[in-house]
Amino acid sequence: MEEGGKMKKVVISCSVFYKELLDLTGDEQITIEFLPQGLHDIPDCSKMKDQIQAKIDQVEAQKDYDYIILAYGFCSGGVEGLQTEKASLVVPIVHDCIPLLLGQKDIKDDLDSNRTFYLSRGWIDCSGDTYKHYLAMTDQIEQWIDRFEQYQKEDEDALVEWPDLDQYNIIRSYDQDTAEYISYQCLKGYQMIALIDNDKLAPIHYQYAQQMHNFIEDILIRNGGQKLDYKEVEGSLEFLKKLLYFDQLDKTEREELFLITPSKKPLQLEKYII
């Protein structure tokens, strides 16, 4: 704890939140360590857990903190078992990142989240979504790479992480029908594309979301599925702000929103998984 009673905090975050967190912290001295969005793409989440744990170990070796804040949801168990040596570990009690982007813990009254493909600035900039994979498999991704490179030149805060194109060296020989079939199998359960607008979007994000919607809807219809809805949803930074400054909340709200695990104790999610 610093002089004056101020807690020393560091944030370890998925890059999907990069713009929101940078704007929320502003000039304040809160260190943020970003990790790639794609860590939870592996079904058993082992890569995600290992890299977050490595980052926890790294930041604790560099400096003594009172709290290490994880800007992650439970992510299918990807944060289960994480542990600190000295700091307490803080994680929001949400299954994924969407409630943090929308600013509310329970979003099921607004949209059927199980059948909605959510996009945000960070998701578009940093994720390897199915549309990008399809474009890579069919040698069409360079058009978007060029557009995002221009966007980065115009916005100094932009962080763009593209999927590793080397992994497509073998499957780039797939014909378009095969690439579409693979994409359809990934997308056939969705009923809506929802773009989360929290005042952080640039024109390229609206363009990308709309073209991704057109791509998915076309595949669904041609394979006997239904039309795909598109919606722009107002987001909020309130939940993320509370995460950053959880120590300023009253005890009841803090315990309702966040799981705080003391040092040397593995983070356990069992009672929160439903």
Phi, psi and chi 1 to 4 in degrees:
 res  aa     phi    psi   chi1   chi2   chi3   chi4
   1 MET       -  132.7 -178.1 -179.2  -66.5      -
   2 GLU   -74.8  165.7  -62.1  176.9  -14.5      -
   3 GLU   -59.7  142.3  -66.8 -175.5    7.0      -
   4 GLY    89.1    3.7      -      -      -      -
   5 GLY    82.7    9.4      -      -      -      -
   6 LYS   -82.1  129.0 -172.7  174.8 -178.5 -179.7
   7 MET   -73.2  143.8  -64.4  -67.8 -178.0      -
   8 LYS   -93.0  120.4  -68.2 -176.7  -69.7 -176.2
   9 LYS  -128.7  147.5  -61.3  177.1  -72.5 -172.4
  10 VAL  -132.8  144.9   61.2      -      -      -
  11 VAL  -111.1  129.2 -179.8      -      -      -
  12 ILE  -109.1  120.7  -61.5  174.8      -      -
  13 SER  -133.6  146.1  173.5      -      -      -
  14 CYS   -64.2  141.9  175.0      -      -      -
  15 SER   -66.1  -12.0   58.9      -      -      -
  16 VAL   -59.9  -22.6   73.0      -      -      -
  17 PHE   -98.8   11.7  -62.0  119.2      -      -
  18 TYR   -57.5  -46.4   82.6   87.9      -      -
  19 LYS   -70.7  -43.0  179.6   59.3  175.4  173.6
  20 GLU   -60.8  -46.2  -71.3   83.3   -0.8      -
  21 LEU   -69.7  -39.4  -69.4 -179.5      -      -
  22 LEU   -63.3  -39.2  -68.9  176.1      -      -
  23 ASP   -71.2  -36.5  -74.6   -4.3      -      -
  24 LEU   -69.6  -37.9  -80.1  170.9      -      -
  25 THR   -79.9  -34.4   53.8      -      -      -
  26 GLY    53.8 -123.3      -      -      -      -
  27 ASP   -87.3   -1.3  -63.9  -29.7      -      -
  28 GLU   -72.0  149.3  -66.5 -162.8   41.0      -
  29 GLN   -86.9   69.3  -61.3  -58.3  -51.9      -
  30 ILE  -114.9  117.4  -62.1  179.7      -      -
  31 THR   -75.2  133.7  -59.4      -      -      -
  32 ILE  -124.5  127.0  -55.0  175.2      -      -
  33 GLU  -110.4  117.6  -59.4  -79.3  -10.7      -
  34 PHE   -96.8  139.5  -69.3  108.7      -      -
  35 LEU  -118.0  154.3  -68.3  174.4      -      -
  36 PRO   -60.0  143.7  -23.5   33.6      -      -
  37 GLN   -62.4  -33.8 -178.2  -83.7  -22.3      -
  38 GLY   -74.9    6.6      -      -      -      -
  39 LEU   -62.1  -29.0  -67.5 -177.3      -      -
  40 HIS   -95.9   16.7   56.9   43.5      -      -
  41 ASP   -73.4  -23.2  -72.2  -10.6      -      -
  42 ILE   -79.8  127.4  -61.6  175.6      -      -
  43 PRO   -52.8  -39.0  -28.9   36.2      -      -
  44 ASP   -86.2    0.3   67.9    0.8      -      -
  45 CYS    61.4   15.1  -66.9      -      -      -
  46 SER   -63.8  -39.7   58.5      -      -      -
  47 LYS   -64.6  -40.6 -177.9  178.0  179.5 -179.2
  48 MET   -61.9  -50.7  174.3 -179.7  173.5      -
  49 LYS   -61.0  -45.1  178.2 -178.6  174.5 -178.6
  50 ASP   -62.1  -41.6  -70.2  -13.3      -      -
  51 GLN   -74.9  -35.5  -68.4 -153.9   29.2      -
  52 ILE   -66.0  -42.9  -63.3  176.2      -      -
  53 GLN   -61.2  -41.1 -175.1   63.2   61.6      -
  54 ALA   -61.8  -38.4      -      -      -      -
  55 LYS   -69.6  -39.2 -178.0   59.0   69.4  173.5
  56 ILE   -58.3  -48.0  -70.9  172.4      -      -
  57 ASP   -61.2  -39.5  -62.9  -18.5      -      -
  58 GLN   -65.0  -48.3  178.3 -173.4   14.3      -
  59 VAL   -68.5  -33.3  -61.4      -      -      -
  60 GLU   -70.8  -30.1  -74.0 -155.8  -65.2      -
  61 ALA   -71.7  -25.7      -      -      -      -
  62 GLN   -86.1  -31.8  -66.5  171.8  -16.7      -
  63 LYS  -160.6  152.1 -173.6  174.8  179.4  179.5
  64 ASP   -84.7  123.9  -71.5  -23.7      -      -
  65 TYR  -119.7  150.4  -69.8  100.2      -      -
  66 ASP   -79.6  -37.5  -63.2  -61.0      -      -
  67 TYR  -138.7  139.2  -67.3  100.1      -      -
  68 ILE  -111.1  118.1  -64.8  176.8      -      -
  69 ILE   -98.8  128.9  -61.4  170.4      -      -
  70 LEU  -100.0  116.7  -61.7 -176.3      -      -
  71 ALA   -89.2   71.2      -      -      -      -
  72 TYR  -144.1  156.3  -77.5   89.8      -      -
  73 GLY   -88.2 -168.9      -      -      -      -
  74 PHE   -67.6  -28.6  -65.7  165.9      -      -
  75 CYS    50.8   55.9  -62.6      -      -      -
  76 SER    56.3   32.5  -59.0      -      -      -
  77 GLY    90.1    8.1      -      -      -      -
  78 GLY   -66.8  -15.8      -      -      -      -
  79 VAL  -106.1   -1.0  -61.3      -      -      -
  80 GLU   -60.1  130.4  176.2   81.4   36.2      -
  81 GLY    87.0   -3.7      -      -      -      -
  82 LEU   -61.8  148.9  -67.2  173.1      -      -
  83 GLN  -149.7  145.4 -176.2  172.5  -31.4      -
  84 THR  -110.9  164.4   59.2      -      -      -
  85 GLU   -95.8  -37.3  -78.7  -63.0  -48.5      -
  86 LYS  -128.4  -39.2  -65.6  174.0  -76.7 -173.5
  87 ALA   -84.6  160.9      -      -      -      -
  88 SER   -85.3  147.5  -67.5      -      -      -
  89 LEU  -104.8  129.4 -165.5   60.7      -      -
  90 VAL  -117.4  126.4 -177.9      -      -      -
  91 VAL  -137.4  137.4   61.1      -      -      -
  92 PRO   -68.4  145.5   23.0  -32.0      -      -
  93 ILE   -87.1   75.3  -56.8  173.9      -      -
  94 VAL  -142.7  152.4  -68.2      -      -      -
  95 HIS   -75.9  -29.2  -73.7  -76.2      -      -
  96 ASP  -151.2 -170.7   54.6   38.9      -      -
  97 CYS   -81.1  -14.5   63.2      -      -      -
  98 ILE   -61.7  -46.1  -56.0  -54.5      -      -
  99 PRO   -58.2  -33.4  -26.3   36.8      -      -
 100 LEU   -67.9  -33.3  -69.3  166.6      -      -
 101 LEU   -78.3  -32.3  -70.1  165.4      -      -
 102 LEU   -85.5  -16.6  -71.3  173.7      -      -
 103 GLY    85.0   16.1      -      -      -      -
 104 GLN  -145.3  142.6   51.5 -174.2  -48.0      -
 105 LYS   -69.6  -41.1 -175.5  175.0  178.9 -179.8
 106 ASP  -111.9  114.5 -173.6   -0.3      -      -
 107 ILE  -110.0    1.2   61.2  172.8      -      -
 108 LYS   -69.1  -20.0  -67.9 -173.7 -178.9  -62.8
 109 ASP   -73.6  -19.5  -70.4  -21.3      -      -
 110 ASP   -95.0  -44.1  -62.5  -40.6      -      -
 111 LEU  -145.0  150.6  -67.5  171.6      -      -
 112 ASP   -75.6   93.4 -177.0   -9.7      -      -
 113 SER   -64.7  -25.4   58.0      -      -      -
 114 ASN   -69.5  -23.3  -68.2  -34.5      -      -
 115 ARG  -117.1   18.3  -69.7 -179.8  170.5  -89.5
 116 THR  -114.1  129.2  -60.2      -      -      -
 117 PHE   -93.3  107.0 -161.6  121.0      -      -
 118 TYR   -87.2  142.2  -69.4   95.5      -      -
 119 LEU  -128.3  151.7  -65.9  171.0      -      -
 120 SER  -148.0 -179.3   67.5      -      -      -
 121 ARG   -57.7  -50.1  171.6  170.5  172.0  149.2
 122 GLY   -64.6  -37.7      -      -      -      -
 123 TRP   -63.7  -43.0  -91.4  101.0      -      -
 124 ILE   -69.8  -42.1  -67.0  172.0      -      -
 125 ASP   -71.6  -33.1  -72.5   -3.1      -      -
 126 CYS  -120.2  -10.0  -58.1      -      -      -
 127 SER   -95.2  157.6   75.9      -      -      -
 128 GLY  -102.3   71.4      -      -      -      -
 129 ASP   -75.6  173.1   60.9   58.8      -      -
 130 THR   -62.7  -33.9  -55.1      -      -      -
 131 TYR   -64.4  -44.7 -178.8   38.6      -      -
 132 LYS   -62.7  -40.3  -71.1  177.7 -175.1  174.0
 133 HIS   -62.5  -42.9  -67.6  169.4      -      -
 134 TYR   -61.4  -45.6  167.9   80.1      -      -
 135 LEU   -61.8  -37.9  -68.1  173.1      -      -
 136 ALA   -68.0  -41.9      -      -      -      -
 137 MET   -64.4  -27.8  -75.8 -171.1  -73.5      -
 138 THR  -107.6   18.0   55.3      -      -      -
 139 ASP    56.6   40.6  -77.2  -38.7      -      -
 140 GLN  -119.5    3.4  -58.7  179.5   70.6      -
 141 ILE   -76.1  -21.6 -160.9  168.4      -      -
 142 GLU   -59.6  -29.9  -76.2   77.1    9.2      -
 143 GLN   -61.6  -39.1   59.6  177.9  -52.5      -
 144 TRP   -78.5  -33.9  -83.1  109.2      -      -
 145 ILE   -58.6  -44.6  -68.9  176.4      -      -
 146 ASP   -61.7  -42.4  -68.1  -16.4      -      -
 147 ARG   -66.8  -39.2  -66.8  170.0   71.3  175.2
 148 PHE   -73.4  -30.4  -86.1   92.7      -      -
 149 GLU   -63.4  -40.8  -74.8  179.1   -9.8      -
 150 GLN   -65.1  -41.0 -177.1   60.4   38.1      -
 151 TYR   -59.6  -40.4  150.6   65.0      -      -
 152 GLN   -65.1  -36.1  -77.9 -175.4  -74.3      -
 153 LYS   -66.1  -32.0  -68.4  176.7 -177.5  178.3
 154 GLU   -87.5  -19.0  -63.6  170.3   -4.7      -
 155 ASP  -128.3  105.8 -174.8  -18.6      -      -
 156 GLU   -67.3  -18.9   60.8 -177.8   15.0      -
 157 ASP   -84.3  -11.2  -71.1  -22.6      -      -
 158 ALA   -64.6  132.9      -      -      -      -
 159 LEU  -120.9  113.7  171.4   64.6      -      -
 160 VAL  -118.1  125.0  176.6      -      -      -
 161 GLU  -120.9  112.2  -61.5  173.2   -9.4      -
 162 TRP   -92.7  151.8  -75.7   95.6      -      -
 163 PRO   -59.5  150.8   20.8  -31.5      -      -
 164 ASP   -66.1  105.3 -178.0    6.1      -      -
 165 LEU   -68.6  -18.7  -61.5 -175.2      -      -
 166 ASP   -62.2  -29.9  -70.4  -20.8      -      -
 167 GLN   -67.9  -13.1   66.8  179.7  -57.1      -
 168 TYR   -97.6    5.7  -63.8  102.8      -      -
 169 ASN   -59.6  -35.1  -76.9  -18.1      -      -
 170 ILE   -81.2  -46.3  -63.1  175.7      -      -
 171 ILE   -85.4    0.4   60.0  176.6      -      -
 172 ARG   -66.8  -13.4  -79.5 -170.6  176.3 -162.0
 173 SER   -81.8   -3.2   59.8      -      -      -
 174 TYR   -62.8  141.9  -77.7    3.5      -      -
 175 ASP   -78.8  168.7   57.7   61.8      -      -
 176 GLN   -62.6  -37.5 -175.6  165.6  -33.3      -
 177 ASP   -61.8  -41.6  -71.8  -17.2      -      -
 178 THR   -67.5  -42.4  -56.9      -      -      -
 179 ALA   -61.9  -39.3      -      -      -      -
 180 GLU   -68.1  -38.2  -72.4 -172.6    4.5      -
 181 TYR   -62.6  -44.9  174.5   78.3      -      -
 182 ILE   -59.6  -44.7  -66.4  170.5      -      -
 183 SER   -63.5  -41.8  -59.3      -      -      -
 184 TYR   -61.3  -42.0  172.6   71.5      -      -
 185 GLN   -62.5  -30.9  -66.6  -57.9  -42.8      -
 186 CYS   -78.4  -25.8  -64.7      -      -      -
 187 LEU  -113.6   -6.2  -60.9  165.4      -      -
 188 LYS   -63.4  -18.6   60.8 -174.9  178.8 -178.2
 189 GLY   -87.8   -6.5      -      -      -      -
 190 TYR   -84.9  146.9  -71.3  104.6      -      -
 191 GLN  -119.9  -11.7  -65.0  179.5  -15.0      -
 192 MET  -153.8  144.5  176.4 -178.8  -68.8      -
 193 ILE  -102.9  126.6  -68.1  -74.8      -      -
 194 ALA  -122.5  117.6      -      -      -      -
 195 LEU   -94.4  118.0  176.1   62.4      -      -
 196 ILE   -83.4  118.6  -59.3  172.3      -      -
 197 ASP  -109.5  105.3 -173.1  -12.8      -      -
 198 ASN  -117.7   38.1   47.9   23.8      -      -
 199 ASP    65.9   23.8  -63.7  -34.9      -      -
 200 LYS  -116.7    4.9  -51.7  -61.7  175.7 -171.4
 201 LEU   -88.0  145.4  -59.6  177.1      -      -
 202 ALA  -106.4  165.9      -      -      -      -
 203 PRO   -52.2  -34.9  -30.3   37.3      -      -
 204 ILE   -63.2  -28.4 -165.6  169.9      -      -
 205 HIS   -72.5  -39.8  -60.6  115.9      -      -
 206 TYR   -64.6  -41.2  -64.4  100.5      -      -
 207 GLN   -63.9  -44.5  -64.0  161.3    7.7      -
 208 TYR   -64.4  -46.2 -176.8   86.9      -      -
 209 ALA   -59.9  -42.1      -      -      -      -
 210 GLN   -69.5  -39.0  -70.6  161.2    3.7      -
 211 GLN   -71.0  -34.9  -70.3 -161.4   30.7      -
 212 MET   -64.5  -41.1 -179.2  176.6  177.8      -
 213 HIS   -60.2  -46.4  166.0  -97.3      -      -
 214 ASN   -61.3  -40.1  -65.9  -19.9      -      -
 215 PHE   -63.0  -48.6  160.0   74.6      -      -
 216 ILE   -66.9  -44.4  -64.3  175.3      -      -
 217 GLU   -60.6  -41.3 -176.8  175.2   63.6      -
 218 ASP   -62.0  -44.2 -177.3   57.1      -      -
 219 ILE   -64.7  -43.0  -75.8 -177.8      -      -
 220 LEU   -62.1  -46.7  -67.1  179.3      -      -
 221 ILE   -65.9  -42.7  -68.6  174.0      -      -
 222 ARG   -69.6  -15.2  -74.6 -167.9  -71.7  103.9
 223 ASN  -107.4   23.0  -75.1  -86.8      -      -
 224 GLY    84.1    9.8      -      -      -      -
 225 GLY   -89.8 -171.4      -      -      -      -
 226 GLN  -101.6  170.2   60.8 -175.2    5.0      -
 227 LYS   -64.6  155.0  -65.4 -170.8   65.4  174.5
 228 LEU  -108.8  124.5 -174.4   72.4      -      -
 229 ASP   -74.5  156.3  -67.7  -28.2      -      -
 230 TYR  -131.9  135.4  175.6   83.2      -      -
 231 LYS  -147.6  139.3 -172.4  172.6 -175.7  178.4
 232 GLU  -101.3  124.4  -68.1  173.9    6.9      -
 233 VAL  -113.6  133.3 -175.6      -      -      -
 234 GLU   -71.4  124.4 -177.3  178.6   -2.0      -
 235 GLY   -94.9 -177.0      -      -      -      -
 236 SER  -154.6  145.2  169.8      -      -      -
 237 LEU   -93.7    4.3  -57.5 -175.6      -      -
 238 GLU   -62.3  -43.2 -170.4   60.6   28.0      -
 239 PHE   -66.8  -44.5 -157.5  157.5      -      -
 240 LEU   -62.8  -37.1  -79.1  171.0      -      -
 241 LYS   -64.1  -42.0 -175.7  176.5 -179.4  179.8
 242 LYS   -64.1  -35.6  -71.8 -179.7  178.5  179.4
 243 LEU   -63.2  -45.4  175.5   61.4      -      -
 244 LEU   -63.5  -36.4  -69.7  175.4      -      -
 245 TYR  -119.0   40.8  -56.0  104.8      -      -
 246 PHE   -58.5  -30.2   74.5   95.3      -      -
 247 ASP   -69.9  -10.8   49.5  -42.2      -      -
 248 GLN   -94.7   -3.4  -60.8  176.9   18.5      -
 249 LEU   -83.9  159.6  -56.7  176.0      -      -
 250 ASP   -73.9  163.2   62.3   52.7      -      -
 251 LYS   -58.6  -40.9 -176.1  174.5 -177.7  -69.3
 252 THR   -63.6  -48.4  -60.8      -      -      -
 253 GLU   -67.4  -38.5 -173.1  172.4   22.7      -
 254 ARG   -60.8  -44.1 -169.8  166.0   60.8 -116.4
 255 GLU   -72.9  -27.0  -68.1  179.1   -9.8      -
 256 GLU   -73.1  -35.4  176.8 -173.7   -7.0      -
 257 LEU   -98.3  -26.4  -63.9  178.0      -      -
 258 PHE  -133.1  143.9  -52.4  112.4      -      -
 259 LEU  -100.3  119.2  175.6   59.6      -      -
 260 ILE  -113.6  115.0  -57.4  175.9      -      -
 261 THR  -109.4  127.1  -57.3      -      -      -
 262 PRO   -69.2  166.9   24.2  -32.7      -      -
 263 SER   -61.9  152.9   61.6      -      -      -
 264 LYS    65.7   12.6  -58.2 -175.4 -176.3  -61.4
 265 LYS  -122.3  124.5 -177.6  177.8  178.7 -179.7
 266 PRO   -63.1  141.7  -20.2   32.6      -      -
 267 LEU   -69.3  125.2 -165.9  158.7      -      -
 268 GLN  -118.6  130.1  -63.7 -179.5  -19.3      -
 269 LEU  -112.1   -2.4  -55.1  177.2      -      -
 270 GLU   -51.2  -46.2 -177.3  177.2   -6.4      -
 271 LYS   -73.9  -12.0   76.2  174.2 -174.6  176.3
 272 TYR   -97.9  -12.0  -60.9   97.8      -      -
 273 ILE   -85.8  118.8  -58.3  -65.3      -      -
 274 ILE  -125.8      -   56.5  174.7      -      -
